[in-house]
Amino acid sequence: MSILKKTCLYALTPAVLVVFTASSYAEALPGPLVETEWLSKNLDKVQILDVRTNPKSFKKYAKKPAVNPCGVGGAAPKTPVGGHIDSKNIALVKWIKVLSRGESNGVKLQSMNIDKAKFTKLMTKSGVSNDTAVVITNNGESAEDVMLATRLYWTMKYYGHANVAILNGGTYKWMAEKRDKSKAKSKPSKGKYEAKDGNPALVATMKDVKAAMEADTQLVDSRPLSGYLGLAPTNKLVTRQGHIPTAKSWPVATSLISNDSLTFQSAENIKKTAGALGLDASKATISYSDTGSFATLTWFALHEIAGNAGAKVYDASLNEWTQVADNKLAEMTVE
């Protein structure tokens, strides 16, 4: 991630690409996910983007819980992540900077993708150049944390940055393995970045969703089942409850393995899960949520891990859909 300036690329084999720079040597990222062991060996060859909703935790170590709320013999609570991965090539990315407001079909929207100019500025400030290898990390304590990473990843892909991956298990897994940590301030060197035009193949509009309802494209609701059924509001930006007709429920948590840390399911398990939910993991799919953010986690599982090139994100999601009076919703039914 920091590091790729005045770069010459030499393809050694189709599977292995080595990048040489004036000051460093770096292998291309091995895939959409990298493991903590790989990152520990390649810290000087990548730029880490640490995306958080609580920026203060970046430079302050967390305290261990003083009391086990589960009682004697109960499961020990997780220690909240405080501090960050120890690397000179790390930048704090504030979650609020990843999103923007917008307008579509006559309604005002929040939590939308930022525009090209703002994304260019964000990446430049974060130490990223167009040829930089980027690894995105998150706190890794909840599905919401993982979503922060998939949203930023999707945005980078949308604006044409191909050499990017997510740290599987996030910063929590890194620290649970007692790897080096720091609480130094985020002081990345400025990058030289220019975002490309957005890739329309990764995003769906309300018009696309309506067409999908009458065609062979799958719609996937990425929220918890309670939101899908319309039992309870899941976000204040959604003005009516229920799901888009024909959409199937695929809660984002099922794409993750919850053991000592949250890691992604394998491609095989993602495909099996899709089948169990009445979906085809290889078929054109539009995922949505309250806003488009959690939908990017489903997109990441399908598009990046399971290899479904026809997966898209309805970025405006139910924030837009529920504000348009003519748009129908289904409640208390499973499609």
ABEGO torsion letter per residue (X at the ends): XAABBGBBBBBABAABBBBBBAABBBBBBAEABBBAAAAAAAAAABBBBBBBABAAAAABBBBBBABBAAEBGBBBBBBBBBEBBBBABBBBBBAAAABBBBBBGGBBBBGBBBBAAAAAAAAAAAGBBAABBBBBBBAGABAAAAAAAAAAAAAAAAAGBABBBBBBGEAAAAAAAGBBBBABBBBBBBBBBBBBBBBAAABBBAAAAAAAAABABBBBBABBAAAAAGABBABAABABBEBBBGBBBBBAAAABBBBABBBBBBAAAAAAAAAAAGBBAABBBBBBBABAAAAAAAAAAAAAAAGBAABBBBAAEAAAAAABAABBBBBGBBX
